[in-house]
Amino acid sequence: MGTQEGSKTVSNSPARKERTVRYGECRKNHAAHIGGYAVDGCREFMPAGEEGTSAALKCAACNCHRNFHKREDNDSKENTDMVEHKTFSVFTRIKR
């Protein structure tokens, strides 16, 4: 299990399947307090410190917490096409 700049390797115990989690562009809305929408343009999360420290959760480029950055999981891209959603009508015909 290791971490590189902006990515994290996660291991699932039973199958020993490893996946890489990457944090992309920052989505923090800096103008929310005035009712607007403005992002800072940070394109990728870069940890500000060593793994295991609190500084590793801050982005070195924009100084935002990692949670504001888009999480890109390599498993989610592969499984997106296989999911099929069925919709059912909630309306029923009433006989008069």
N, C-alpha and C positions, 0 to 999 in steps of 0.2 A: 504494500500500500504506500503510494508516494504522491506528492503534490508537486506540480510544476506551476509556472506562472499562470494564474487565472484558471487553472483546471484542477480537478480533484479525482482521484481514482477510488472507486468504492467497490468493495468485494461482497458478494452475496454468499453466505456461508455454505448452504447445502450443495449447490452446483459449482461453486468456486468461479462463478461467472463474474468477470470484472467489467465495469463500465466506466466511462470517463464523463465527468460532469464539467462543463465549461460555462463560464459566466460571460455573457456578451455585453451589449450596449447598456448604458445606464438609463433607467427609466424614471429617475426622480424628477418630480414636477416642482421646479423651483418657484413657480408663480402661483401655486395653489392658494396661498394666503390672500391673494388679491382676486381670485376667481379666474385666473388665466391658465395657460399651459405653456411651459418653457422648459426644455431639457438642456443639459450642458454640452451635449455632443460627445461625451466619453464613449468610445466604441468597444472597449474591452476592459474587464476587471483585471487589475494588476495589484497583487497584495503588497501592502506597504511594509510588512514585516515578515519575520520567520514564521513557519508553520507552528501552530500551538500557542502563539501569543495573540493578544487582543488586536495588535496592529495588523495581523494577517487578515482580519475581517474588514479592514478599511482599504479603499482603492487608492493607490498612490497617485493616480492621474486626477481624479475628481474629488477625493476625500469623502466619498459616500460609503455607507455600509454595503457589504456584499449583497444583502437582500434587495437593494434597489436595482441590481443588475439582472438582466434576463438570464434565467437558468436554461442551458441547452444540454439536454441529456441525450447521448447517442442512442439509447434504447427507444426513446419516445419517437424519434424520427423513423425508425424501422417499423414500429408497430402501428403507426398512424394509419397506414393504408388498409390494415387488416380489420380495423374496427368498423362495424357497420351498425348504424343506428336506425331502428325502426320506429316510426311514429304511428300512433293509433289515435283515432278520433275519439274525443271525450264526449261528443254530442250523440244523443240518441233520439230517434224519431218518436214523437209522442202521438198516439192515435187519439183523434177527437171524435 
